[in-house]
Amino acid sequence: MSPAARHRPAPRHRPAPRRRSSRVVTLMVVVVAIAAAAAVIAWAWPHTRSIEPPTEHASMRMDMGSTTEPAAQRDAEPAAAPGDDPLPRGTGTPALLPGMPPPLDPTDVYAADRPDQLSPVVAKFKRYVYVPNSDSDSVDVIDQATRRIVSHTPVGDEPQHVVPSWDLKTLWVTSDRSNTLTAIDPRTGRAGRTYPVDDPYNLYFTPDGKHAVVVAERLRRLDFRDPHTMRLQRSVHVECAGIDHIDFTADGRWMLASCEFAGKMAVLDVARERLVGTISLPGASGGHMNSLGSGQGRLVRTTTGNGTPAGSGMPQDVKLSPDGRTFYVADMDSNGVWSIDARTWRLRGYLDTGAGTHGLYVSRDSKVVYVSNRGEGSITLLRANAGTIIRKWRIPGGGSPDMGGLSANGKVFWLSGRYNGEVYAISTID
């Protein structure tokens, strides 16, 4: 986030964040690996098992180098359910978002993300890594086999992310300073048409494939657009500073978005395209979740002023657990990961994972969540469903691992080195 690109005052309780100071920016997409597998799953997460809410809400504490188990129990305040119950009781089957593809496995939302399980659409695509560079306003393309840069493509001003389309046929480069989306053909790796779009910091697609959701961070908006032409269909004002990253519930009906500068999470109804409410994060200190204050740690319905006070965290990436029960939220200010119940919207606990916690990625066997800690040059491994720490990997000589993706076979974890102008290729085997 560039100070020049972010035309708003910084929060009083922390310094203004900086995006422009890096040479390699926010997201790196591994084409074929991400476009072929993760994109299929990211936008097709139906889930057919009835999920009951947890019986306890635990604070988490990290024991470096070993498994982290729940610490003392702490009851959270009761949550207000958003509209209709996402998982209707008594039926055993959630009502999926209309038009959403059926699940491959009722117990794992990432079942289509197995090693080399590629869609026919992308099976013959070149196995490249696409890296947006903020200072040079370009995208570098790396050949995964040779690990060499094979092309350098000019795009819009300050590209932030590279995102596969819902139909897997296009890669979209989001450039918020120039208000443009650039289409890249993943068959060739070449850039095509540029589309004028307001403040595209990030980009997602609804699970039914009907809408592109442009995250207009500076404007505090989520813009629902045609997924092919990018023509605006509807704008949803969230009034939540720094809206950045999104994920969906297993049934595709609800969206959880991080509000980086407000210390909040926003919950939206996907079908109705409207904000339901917000969850204020309490912050953490010394590896412990702070005590929940009034209006914190629970969903508060949207009212004038957005319902909840500003939280003390700085949430970043959001990821649903394979069993669909839990949202994990990376918090760069608290240096850890929050867990939020995906059905009741209660804050369940906190894990201290490392300085500058930022990105979250699920392994191709659905057993591990990789957590990038860009403030200390490390990656923390979590048990994907249990949410406990397995171990931590440290990048030799340090670094600033930000966001990235897994290779199609799941054996290499690619990450951008945000403040070092470099890219890391890390073996997931050792």
C-alpha positions in Angstrom: 0.0 0.0 0.0 1.7 3.2 -1.2 1.3 6.4 0.8 0.7 8.1 -2.5 -2.0 5.6 -3.4 -3.8 5.6 0.0 -5.5 9.1 0.2 -6.8 8.8 3.8 -5.5 9.5 7.3 -3.6 6.8 9.1 -5.1 5.2 12.2 -4.2 7.1 15.3 -2.9 4.1 17.2 -0.4 2.9 14.6 1.9 4.4 11.9 0.7 4.6 8.3 1.3 1.4 6.4 3.5 1.5 3.3 3.1 -0.5 0.1 5.3 1.4 -2.3 8.6 0.7 -0.5 8.8 -2.7 -2.1 10.1 -3.8 -5.5 8.1 -7.0 -5.5 4.6 -6.3 -4.4 1.7 -8.1 -2.9 0.7 -11.2 -4.7 2.5 -13.8 -6.9 0.3 -16.3 -8.8 1.7 -19.6 -9.9 -0.2 -20.2 -13.2 -1.4 -23.8 -13.7 -0.9 -24.4 -10.0 -3.2 -21.6 -8.9 -5.2 -21.0 -12.1 -5.8 -24.7 -12.6 -6.5 -25.9 -9.1 -6.8 -23.2 -6.5 -9.1 -21.1 -8.7 -11.4 -24.0 -9.2 -11.6 -24.4 -5.5 -11.5 -20.8 -4.5 -14.7 -20.2 -6.4 -16.3 -23.6 -5.8 -16.5 -24.3 -2.1 -19.8 -26.1 -1.5 -20.0 -28.2 1.6 -22.7 -30.8 2.4 -21.9 -31.7 6.0 -24.0 -30.1 8.7 -21.6 -28.1 11.0 -22.5 -27.6 14.6 -20.9 -24.6 16.5 -18.0 -25.4 18.8 -18.6 -25.9 22.5 -15.7 -23.8 23.6 -13.9 -20.6 22.5 -10.3 -20.9 23.3 -7.5 -18.4 23.4 -4.3 -19.8 21.8 -0.7 -19.5 22.8 2.4 -20.5 20.8 5.1 -22.8 22.0 8.0 -22.2 19.5 9.1 -25.3 17.7 6.3 -27.6 19.0 2.6 -28.2 18.7 0.4 -25.4 20.1 -2.7 -26.4 22.0 -5.6 -24.3 23.2 -4.9 -22.4 26.4 -7.5 -21.3 29.0 -11.0 -21.2 27.8 -12.7 -17.8 27.3 -16.4 -17.5 26.4 -17.1 -15.1 23.6 -20.2 -12.9 23.5 -23.1 -14.5 21.6 -23.2 -13.7 17.9 -26.0 -12.4 15.8 -26.7 -14.7 12.9 -26.7 -12.9 9.6 -30.1 -13.2 8.0 -31.1 -16.8 7.4 -29.1 -19.5 9.1 -26.2 -20.3 6.6 -26.5 -24.0 7.5 -30.2 -24.8 8.3 -30.7 -27.1 11.2 -32.3 -30.4 10.8 -31.7 -30.9 7.1 -28.0 -31.9 7.3 -27.4 -30.1 4.0 -26.7 -26.4 3.6 -28.5 -24.4 1.0 -25.8 -23.6 -1.6 -25.6 -20.4 -3.4 -27.7 -20.9 -6.5 -25.6 -21.7 -9.5 -22.6 -22.8 -7.5 -20.9 -26.0 -8.7 -21.6 -29.1 -6.6 -18.9 -30.3 -4.1 -16.4 -33.0 -5.0 -16.1 -34.0 -1.3 -18.6 -33.1 1.4 -15.8 -33.0 4.0 -13.2 -31.0 2.2 -13.7 -27.7 0.4 -10.3 -28.1 -1.3 -10.9 -31.6 -2.6 -10.3 -30.4 -6.2 -6.9 -29.0 -5.2 -5.0 -32.2 -5.2 -1.5 -32.4 -6.8 -1.6 -32.1 -10.6 -5.4 -32.4 -10.7 -5.8 -29.8 -13.4 -8.9 -28.6 -15.2 -8.8 -29.4 -19.0 -9.1 -25.7 -19.6 -5.6 -25.2 -18.2 -3.9 -28.5 -18.6 -1.6 -27.3 -21.5 -0.9 -23.8 -20.1 2.7 -22.9 -19.6 3.9 -23.4 -16.0 4.8 -19.9 -15.1 4.9 -17.7 -12.0 3.6 -14.2 -12.4 5.1 -11.5 -10.2 3.6 -8.0 -9.9 6.4 -5.3 -9.4 5.2 -2.1 -7.8 8.1 0.2 -8.5 8.5 -0.8 -12.1 4.8 -1.0 -12.9 5.3 -4.4 -14.5 4.8 -8.1 -14.2 7.7 -10.5 -14.4 7.1 -14.0 -15.6 9.2 -16.9 -14.2 9.5 -20.3 -15.7 8.9 -22.8 -12.9 11.2 -25.4 -14.4 14.3 -23.3 -15.1 13.5 -20.7 -12.4 14.5 -17.9 -14.8 12.6 -14.7 -15.7 11.3 -15.2 -19.3 9.4 -12.0 -19.8 8.9 -8.5 -18.3 5.5 -7.0 -19.2 4.5 -3.3 -18.6 1.1 -3.0 -16.9 -0.8 -0.2 -15.0 0.6 2.0 -12.2 1.5 0.0 -9.1 0.2 -3.5 -9.8 -1.0 -5.2 -6.6 -2.2 -8.7 -7.4 -2.5 -11.3 -10.3 -5.8 -13.1 -10.1 -7.2 -16.0 -12.2 -10.7 -15.6 -13.6 -13.5 -17.9 -12.5 -13.5 -19.7 -15.9 -9.6 -20.0 -15.7 -9.1 -18.4 -19.1 -7.7 -15.0 -18.0 -5.3 -13.7 -15.5 -6.2 -10.2 -14.2 -3.5 -7.7 -13.0 -5.0 -5.2 -10.5 -3.3 -1.8 -10.7 -5.1 0.6 -8.2 -3.1 3.8 -8.8 -3.9 3.8 -12.5 -7.4 2.5 -12.0 -6.9 -0.4 -14.5 -7.2 -4.1 -14.9 -4.9 -5.8 -17.4 -5.8 -9.1 -18.9 -3.1 -11.7 -19.4 -3.5 -14.8 -21.6 -2.2 -17.7 -19.5 -1.8 -19.8 -22.7 1.0 -17.5 -23.8 1.9 -15.3 -20.8 1.3 -12.2 -22.8 -0.7 -9.1 -21.8 -3.8 -8.1 -23.7 -6.5 -5.5 -23.2 -6.5 -3.0 -20.3 -9.9 -2.2 -18.7 -10.6 1.1 -16.8 -11.9 0.1 -13.3 -12.1 2.2 -10.2 -9.4 1.5 -7.6 -8.8 -2.2 -8.2 -6.6 -3.2 -5.2 -7.8 -6.8 -5.2 -10.1 -9.0 -7.2 -12.3 -12.1 -6.4 -15.1 -14.0 -8.1 -18.4 -15.1 -6.5 -18.7 -18.9 -6.2 -21.4 -19.1 -8.8 -19.1 -17.3 -11.4 -21.7 -14.6 -12.0 -19.8 -11.6 -10.6 -16.2 -10.3 -10.4 -15.8 -8.5 -7.0 -13.3 -5.7 -7.3 -12.0 -4.6 -3.9 -11.8 -0.8 -4.2 -9.8 -0.3 -1.0 -9.3 3.4 -1.2 -13.0 4.0 -1.9 -14.2 1.6 0.8 -16.2 -0.3 -1.8 -16.8 -3.8 -3.1 -17.8 -3.4 -6.8 -19.8 -6.3 -8.3 -18.9 -6.4 -12.0 -19.5 -8.6 -15.1 -16.8 -11.2 -14.9 -15.8 -10.9 -18.6 -16.4 -7.2 -19.5 -15.8 -5.8 -16.0 -18.8 -3.5 -16.5 -20.1 -2.3 -13.1 -23.3 -4.0 -11.9 -23.5 -2.8 -8.3 -21.4 -1.0 -5.7 -21.5 -2.0 -2.0 -20.1 0.7 0.3 -18.6 -1.0 3.4 -17.4 2.1 5.2 -14.6 0.0 6.6 -11.1 1.4 6.1 -8.6 -0.7 4.2 -10.8 -3.5 2.9 -8.3 -5.9 1.3 -8.8 -9.7 1.3 -11.9 -12.0 1.1 -13.0 -15.6 1.4 -16.3 -17.4 1.2 -18.2 -19.8 3.4 -18.4 -23.4 2.3 -21.9 -22.9 0.9 -20.9 -19.8 -1.0 -23.6 -17.7 0.6 -21.5 -15.5 2.9 -18.3 -13.5 2.3 -15.8 -12.5 5.0 -13.5 -9.5 4.2 -10.6 -8.0 6.2 -10.6 -4.3 6.9 -6.9 -3.6 7.5 -7.0 -0.1 8.8 -10.1 -0.5 11.0 -9.1 -3.7 12.8 -12.4 -5.3 11.7 -13.8 -8.1 9.6 -16.8 -7.4 7.3 -19.5 -10.0 6.7 -21.5 -9.8 3.4 -24.5 -11.6 1.9 -23.3 -12.8 -1.5 -26.7 -13.3 -3.2 -28.1 -10.0 -1.9 -24.8 -8.2 -2.4 -25.1 -6.3 0.8 -23.1 -5.7 4.0 -24.6 -7.6 7.0 -22.3 -6.5 9.8 -18.7 -6.3 11.2 -16.6 -8.1 13.7 -14.1 -6.0 15.7 -10.8 -7.7 16.6 -9.6 -7.2 20.2 -5.8 -7.3 19.4 -3.2 -9.5 21.0 -0.3 -9.1 23.3 2.4 -11.5 24.4 1.0 -14.3 22.3 -2.5 -14.0 24.0 -5.8 -12.8 22.7 -6.8 -9.6 24.7 -10.0 -9.7 26.7 -13.0 -9.1 24.6 -14.6 -5.7 25.2 -18.1 -4.6 24.3 -18.9 -5.2 20.6 -15.7 -7.1 20.0 -15.2 -10.7 18.8 -18.8 -11.1 17.5 -20.8 -10.1 14.5 -22.7 -6.8 15.0 -25.3 -6.0 12.5 -24.7 -3.0 10.3 -26.1 0.3 11.7 -25.2 3.9 11.3 -21.5 4.2 12.0 -21.0 0.5 10.9 -22.0 -1.1 14.2 -18.7 -1.8 16.0 -15.8 0.3 17.3 -12.5 0.1 15.5 -10.4 -2.9 16.5 -6.8 -2.9 17.5 -5.5 -5.4 14.9 -4.5 -5.1 11.3 -6.2 -8.1 9.5 -4.8 -9.2 6.1 -5.4 -12.5 4.3 -8.5 -14.7 5.0 -8.8 -18.4 4.5 -11.4 -21.0 5.2 -10.4 -24.3 6.8 -10.8 -27.5 4.7 -13.7 -28.7 6.8 -15.5 -25.4 6.4 -15.8 -24.7 10.1 -13.3 -22.0 10.6 -12.0 -18.8 9.0 -8.3 -18.1 9.6 -7.4 -14.4 9.6 -3.8 -13.2 9.4 -3.1 -10.1 11.6 0.0 -8.2 10.7 -0.2 -5.9 13.8 -0.9 -8.7 16.3 1.7 -11.0 14.7 -0.6 -14.0 14.5 -3.7 -15.7 13.2 -7.3 -15.3 14.5 -9.9 -18.1 14.2 -13.5 -17.1 13.5 -16.3 -19.7 13.6 -17.7 -19.8 10.0 -21.2 -20.5 11.2 -21.8 -18.4 14.3 -19.2 -15.6 13.4 -17.8 -15.8 17.0 -14.1 -15.1 17.5 -12.7 -18.5 18.7 -9.0 -17.9 19.4 -5.6 -16.6 18.5 -2.2 -18.0 17.6 1.0 -16.1 17.7 2.7 -17.2 14.5 5.4 -14.5 13.8 6.1 -10.9 13.1 4.1 -9.3 10.3 1.7 -12.2 9.6 0.3 -11.7 6.2 -0.5 -14.6 3.8 -2.4 -17.9 4.2 -2.2 -20.9 1.9 -3.6 -24.5 2.1 -1.4 -27.4 1.1 -2.6 -29.6 -1.8 -3.4 -32.4 0.6 -5.6 -30.1 2.7 -3.5 -30.9 5.8 -1.5 -27.8 6.3 -2.0 -24.0 6.2 1.2 -22.1 5.4 1.4 -18.7 7.1 3.8 -16.1 5.7 5.4 -13.9 8.4 6.9 -11.1 6.4 8.2 -9.1 9.3 10.6 -11.9 10.4 11.3 -13.9 7.2 9.5 -17.1 8.2 6.6 -19.4 7.3 4.6 -21.0 10.1 2.8 -24.3 9.4 -0.6 -24.9 11.0 -2.7 -28.0 11.1 -5.4 -27.1 8.6 -8.5 -28.1 10.6 -7.2 -28.1 14.1 -5.5 -24.7 13.8 -2.5 -25.7 15.9 1.1 -25.0 15.1 3.3 -27.8 13.6 6.6 -26.0 13.0 8.2 -22.9 11.6 10.5 -22.5 8.6 12.9 -19.6 8.4 14.3 -18.1 5.2 18.1 -18.2 5.3 19.4 -14.7 5.8 15.9 -13.4 6.5 13.5 -11.9 4.0 10.0 -10.5 3.7 7.7 -13.3 2.4 4.4 -11.7 1.5 2.0 -13.6 -0.8 2.3 -16.3 -3.4 1.0 -19.7 -4.3 1.8 -23.4 -4.6 3.1 -25.3 -7.6 0.6 -27.7 -9.3 2.3 -30.7 -7.7 2.3 -29.0 -4.3 6.1 -29.5 -3.9 7.2 -25.9 -4.2 5.8 -22.9 -2.3 6.5 -19.6 -4.2 6.4 -16.3 -2.3 7.2 -12.7 -3.1 9.9 -11.0 -1.1 8.1 -7.7 -0.7 10.8 -5.5 0.8 13.8 -7.4 -0.8 13.0 -7.3 -4.5 13.2 -11.1 -4.7 11.1 -14.3 -5.0 11.4 -17.4 -2.8 10.9 -21.0 -4.1 10.6 -23.1 -0.9 10.4 -26.9 -0.9 7.3 -28.1 1.0 9.0 -31.5 1.5 11.8 -30.3 3.7 
